Amino acid sequence: MSRKKILLIIWLAFELSDYFLLPYFVKPFSWILVCLVLLFLSIKYGIKVIKQRKQLDTNRVLSLLISIVLLFLTFYNINLIPTLIIERIDWSISYKKRNQIVADVEAGKLDSNTELKNGICELPYNFPIVSNGGNDIWIFENKVTHTKTIKFWIARGFFESPQTYFIYTNDSEAKNIYQKQIRDKPEYNWKLEENWYRIMERD
């Protein structure tokens, strides 16, 4: 197997593990490491192409282009393009499972199960994972209307990083909040379908 294919496979494995498996406090460091490796490879291949520009090796040029493209995809807006693609695949794959969890919460079969009783419900760590960064969900009940909001993590914030969720809610107050976020920042927030939202909390 060529080095180009190996690089592509390793990068894809990193993207998938970064999205689904890596703990949120590890992600910034793994991202920096991958960016540095790709930067080093881009410089290395770039120097070789420049030195041999009179007799260009197409394999080296292709390796340079691949490393630069992967660096751009990894670095661009903190990995925006591949993350959004994987996110949409994740939404489709775990759609039925998330809806079943919502039904279990509404039926009272699932509730906050941590010692702090802070709304976090720790789910069994089974694949496919429905909530990244530990397979926990956050449950909030409106005590007045007895409606519920359930958050499934897409990305758990670390330091100043935003948190991103798939959110189910049948609470009209919560819906109004999310609709406002969608109007204010549609590039980060949107409605998926009735009662379901994709929301990034940046503040």
N, C-alpha and C positions, 0 to 999 in steps of 0.2 A: 504494500500500500504506500502511495506517495506521501511526502510530507504535507502537501497541500490538503489531501483528504484527511490526514490525521489532525491537522490544525482545525479544519472545519468541524470534524466530529468532536474534538475536545471543546471547541467554542460552543457548539450546540449543547453538549452535556453540561457545560457551565451555566448556560442560559436557563436550561430546564431545572437544574439543581438550585440555582439562585432564586428562581421563582417559587418552586414548590418545597424545597427541603432545607435550605440553609437558614439557621436562626437569624432573626432580624439584626442582632448585634454583631454578626459575623459579616453580613452582606457588604457594608462599606469597605472593609478591608480586602475581601475577595475581589470586589470590583476594582479597587486600586491596583491590586496585584495583576489582574488580567490586563488592565490598561497599560501597565508598565511593560509586561511581557510583549504585548502587541506593538507597543512603541519601539521596543528594542528590536523586534523582528523587522519592523518597517524600516528602521534606520539601517540595520544590517543588510537587508536585501537592497535597499536604496543605494548604499555604498558600492555593493557588488555590481549593480546595474550601471552605475556611473563609471566605474573602473573598466567595465567591459562594453562600453557603449558602441565601440566600433564593431564588435562581434557579439551582438545581443543574443542572449540565451532566452528563448521564449518562456522556458520553465521558471527562470529567475524573475522575469518581468511579471509573470502570472502570480508567483508567490508574493511579490511586492504588492501587486494590486489587491490580492486577497487579504493580506495583513492590514493594508490601509483601510479597506472597506470594513473589515471586522473591528478595527480600532474605532472607526467612525460610528458604527452601529452600537458598539459598547459604550462609547463616550457620549454620543449625541444625546443631549437633554437627559443625562443619566439613564441611558439604555432605553429610551422611549419606544423606538420602533419595534424591536423584538419583543419587548415586554407587552406591548398592546396586542401583538399577534398571539402570544402565548395566553394572555388574559382572556381573549375571545374564545380560544380553544378550551380553556379551563371552564369558562361560563357554560359552554355547550356540554362538555363532558360531565360536569357535576350538577347539571340543572335539576334532574329528578331527585338526586340525593339531597340537595339543599332544600327543595320544596318539601321533601319528607321530613327533614329536620324542623322546618317551619311548622308543619302540621303537628309534630310531636310537641313543640313548644306551646302551641296554642291549645293542645289537648292536655297540657300539664304533665306530660311525660318527661320533659326536659326543663330544667331550671338552673339557676346559678348553683354550682356545686363546689365552690372554693370555700376555704375557711373564712375569708373576708366577706363572703356574700356580697360581692361588688358587681354582680351582674354577669360575671364571667362563668361560662359553662365549658368545662374541659371535656371534649369529645374523645372517644377512643382514637388512637393514632393509626387509623386504617387507610389504605389507599383505595381510590384516589382521595387525597386530602381536600377537604372542603373549605378550610380556613388556614391560610399560610402563617408560618411563624409559631406553630405549636398546636394547630387544630383546635383552638379555642374559639368560641363565639361569644358575643356580648348581647345580653338580653335586657331590654328596658320595657317596663310596663307603665303605661299612663294610668295612674290610680283613679283618675276621674272617669275616663272613658273605657278603661280596661282593654285598651288596644295595645299592641306590642310592636316594638322595633327590634329587629335582630340583625346584627352586623357580622358579616363573614370577612375576615381580613384578606385583602389581596397583598398588602405590604404593611408591616408594622413599623412605625416610625422609630428612629434611633437618633439621638442628639436632636438636631433641628429638622430631620427628615419628616415629610408629611406621612400620614397614615391614609391608606386607601382601602375602600370596602366595597363589597357587594352588600347592599342593604335591602332587607325586606321590611316594609312597614304598612300597617293598616291604620296608623294614627294620623289623623288629618293635620294636627299641629306639626308633626315631623315632616309630612309631605310638603307643607308650605315652606318649611325651612330648606328642604332639598330642592324644591322648585326655584327658590330664590338663588341658591348656590348655582343651579344650572343656568339661570339667566345671567348671573354675574360672571361666571367662569365656565362657559360651555366646553372649553378645551379640556377641562379636568373632570367635569361632572355631567352625567346624562342619565336619562330614564331608559331602563332596559325593557321593561314592559309594565303592565299594571302592578302596582305595589312594589316594584323592584327598581333599584337605583344603583348606579356606580358613582361613588362619591369619594373625593380626595379632601381630607381635612388638613389644610395648610397652616392654620393658625392655632 
